[in-house]
């Protein structure tokens, strides 16, 4: 049974919609050509493409549709964090070496490199989907973060964004990040958790939208890569040896239902993020681990999309930002059990 979701902050005020308000107010060339063809190949499944390196570890697509969605999601993070790339001290002040773990399209790494041209930024992902035109201080690598980390130089900042459901053991990832940080360096984790949440009962068991979050938890558990561990990140960081650990909770409304303009805009973009990405989110998970047929998944997505746009359903995604510092006089932890 999934752990209960801790409710972030207080309840959001619901908009009565009396007004007419609208809320919507890398791989460089030489690196790319040197990669093995096996890394560059994609795996096709149910009309979508997936990574080939360590095939099956990441249950979401890497095609153009998904890449566009990831860039939309980046905008949702910027809205959530008031335009900042993160909350730890190493976001506003430049870190000497930065690792963007699970960089995706590379948009966070590129923006950090632009913001801090004196920093060396490395983005790592299973898929080589990053742009070729990037700042000179930004590079991308294709690698499996569940394998041994082989960087000889340590980092001052490790950033992990929406990596829930990607690791068999999130605690092990956090131990690795700790081991590869300089004393005084920071790990920042920006993530979501499942199932979906609601403060007023409008998200109920009779809705496909309610079922969505629970299916994601069930399928991810069967895949051996749980996607509901973000509420425990603070505990995980402290167990790994991090100090001054800070946890911030946020909400992503699923549409424009909040009255507050900031959350209304977040909701509008979250709705676009999910409606455009539902098939990619569900196809592999439900067909690989819950024995659904692709046609069943597509029919379910149609029903969920309709409910996503329903402003009488006041649901949201619980969002966590957790960061901590490796002590200046750090003692290396024992390996994760």
PyMOL commands that set and color helices and strands:
alter all, ss='L'
color gray80, all
select helices_A, chain A and resi 29-34+37-40+64-80+89-92+107-115+170-179+208-223+230-240+261-289+294-308
alter helices_A, ss='H'
color red, helices_A
select strands_A, chain A and resi 42-45+48-51+97-101+120-125+138-142+155-161+181-192+197-198+242-253+315-326
alter strands_A, ss='S'
color yellow, strands_A
deselect
rebuild
show_as cartoon
